[in-house]
Amino acid sequence: MGRIDERDIMFSRMSYEKGTPHYKDYYSKNKDKKEIDDELREKIVNNSGKTAYYNQVYSPLVDSNFRFLADIRHLAEGEVSENKVELDKDSFSTTLKELAIEFGALSCGIVKMKDYHFYTNRGRHPENYGD
């Protein structure tokens, strides 16, 4: 299994706003994806209710989960804190798994990070597009 470019994943592609530098860059290199992405973006990003999977109750919940992840992003990125917290790895793993299940995961596991778990390039956020 090889590494992939984050710019190619759907979450990144749906975040590209027309006219922005990363939108222009991505679709100048991926012309075959532009038409379908623009169509999907209109339906999904605008949460217009035009998709087959739109649900009046569940679709806003999905949006709120993405807002939550955006709100805590600063906790996972940036400089590593000098303040270290000692944790029992087994207890912490159990807590993470329980939290994932609580938020709707069907199953959850913990794995050792491998090279292919990392993107070759970043692409979801404008401030690190292409890094």
C-alpha positions in Angstrom: 0.0 0.0 0.0 1.4 3.4 -0.9 1.0 6.9 0.3 -1.6 9.2 -1.3 -1.8 12.9 -1.8 -4.3 14.6 0.6 -5.3 16.9 -2.3 -7.0 14.0 -4.0 -9.3 13.0 -1.2 -12.9 14.1 -1.4 -12.8 16.1 1.9 -10.0 18.2 0.4 -11.6 18.5 -3.0 -14.9 19.7 -1.5 -13.2 22.4 0.4 -11.7 24.1 -2.6 -13.6 27.4 -3.3 -13.9 28.6 -6.9 -11.4 31.2 -7.8 -8.9 30.5 -4.9 -5.3 29.7 -5.7 -5.6 26.0 -4.5 -8.8 25.5 -6.6 -7.1 26.8 -9.7 -3.9 24.8 -9.0 -5.7 21.5 -8.3 -8.1 21.6 -11.3 -5.3 22.8 -13.7 -3.7 19.5 -12.9 -6.9 17.4 -12.6 -9.2 18.7 -15.3 -11.1 15.4 -15.4 -12.4 15.9 -11.9 -13.5 19.5 -12.1 -17.0 19.1 -13.5 -18.1 16.4 -11.2 -16.5 18.1 -8.2 -18.2 21.4 -8.9 -21.5 19.6 -9.2 -21.0 17.7 -5.9 -19.7 20.8 -4.1 -22.9 22.6 -5.0 -25.0 19.8 -3.5 -22.8 18.7 -0.5 -20.9 21.7 0.7 -23.9 24.0 0.5 -25.9 21.2 2.3 -28.7 22.1 -0.2 -30.7 18.9 0.3 -30.3 18.0 -3.3 -28.3 14.8 -2.7 -29.9 11.3 -2.4 -28.5 10.9 1.1 -29.7 14.2 2.5 -31.6 13.8 5.8 -33.2 16.7 7.7 -32.0 15.3 11.0 -28.7 13.5 10.2 -27.2 15.8 7.7 -26.9 18.7 10.2 -25.4 16.3 12.7 -22.7 15.4 10.2 -22.0 19.1 9.6 -21.7 19.6 13.4 -19.1 16.8 13.6 -17.0 18.5 11.0 -17.3 21.9 12.8 -16.2 20.1 16.1 -13.2 18.6 14.4 -12.3 22.1 13.0 -12.7 23.6 16.5 -10.2 21.1 18.0 -7.8 21.0 15.1 -5.3 23.3 17.0 -5.0 20.5 19.6 -3.6 18.1 17.0 -1.4 20.4 14.9 1.3 22.9 15.6 4.2 22.9 18.0 4.5 20.0 20.4 3.7 21.2 24.0 6.5 21.1 26.5 3.9 20.0 29.1 3.8 16.2 29.0 1.0 14.2 30.5 1.7 10.7 31.6 -1.1 8.3 30.5 -1.7 4.6 30.9 -1.7 3.5 27.2 -4.2 0.7 27.7 -6.6 2.9 29.6 -6.2 5.7 27.1 -6.7 3.3 24.1 -9.9 2.0 25.7 -11.1 5.6 26.2 -10.4 6.5 22.6 -12.2 3.4 21.3 -15.2 4.1 23.5 -15.3 7.7 22.3 -15.2 6.6 18.7 -18.1 4.2 19.2 -20.0 6.9 21.1 -19.6 9.2 18.0 -20.9 6.5 15.7 -18.0 4.3 14.6 -19.0 0.7 14.0 -15.6 -0.5 15.3 -12.3 1.0 16.3 -8.7 -0.2 16.7 -5.3 1.2 17.5 -2.4 0.6 15.1 1.2 1.5 15.0 1.8 4.3 12.5 3.4 3.3 9.2 4.8 5.4 6.4 1.7 4.8 4.3 -0.5 6.4 7.0 0.9 9.8 6.1 -0.1 11.9 3.1 2.6 12.7 0.5 1.3 16.2 0.4 -1.3 18.2 2.4 -4.2 19.7 0.7 -7.3 20.2 2.8 -6.5 23.6 4.3 -5.3 26.6 2.3 -2.5 27.5 4.7 -0.7 24.2 4.1 -1.9 23.2 0.6 0.9 21.3 -1.1 3.2 21.0 1.9 
